[in-house]
């Protein structure tokens, strides 16, 4: 087992790096697209609400593996060729954005209606209300739910191995074919996902505590 690690350390590290990059790109892209979709869903414009609702219901309920297969093998049929890495990233963004949307929408709903009414009384537009009042408060209450979305994207990224992306799961599968050490190798790849998930949870917890202390300090100053 030590020999497997020694002889394939670079291969495993490359797979872990691909997993990290896919997760980060997938989560950041999903955060942007999901926030825009959440704004659509709370918009006073009915067609935008319909678009947001249809988008969320579609991508939240289609299996990620099916989506990855459709993107990887369907896009070439219409003349659009993407590297396998970006097929995986697009799939993670589209799937993750539906869950980000619902997280952001829930955060927006925690902001009291009275604040929106007060903002309208001051002559603020809907966009100004979101940018200056609603979203800043909503995001502070969404840290742990967004960490959960990040972990979901991380775990979901393992499915890109099925469409040929050389992430840590794909690398593990290749090494298992060569060495027939499934238990050891998959425990190793599982440890990579566990460490990344625990790291994300730790960062989210630290950020939440920092924001909590900041709010307490600001109240004390008043």
Secondary structure, DSSP 8 states (H G I E B T S, - for coil): -HHHHHHHHHHHHHHHHHHHHHHHHHHHHHHHHHHHHHHHHH-SSHHHHHHHHHHHHHHHHS-HHHHHHHHHHHGGGGT----HHHHHHHHHHHHHHHHHHHHHHHHHHTS-HHHHHHHHHTT--HHHHIIIIIHHHHHHT-HHHHHHHHHHHHHHGGGGGGGT--SHHHHHHHHHHHH--HHHHHHHHHHHHHHHHHHHHHHHHHHHHHHHHHHHHHHHH-
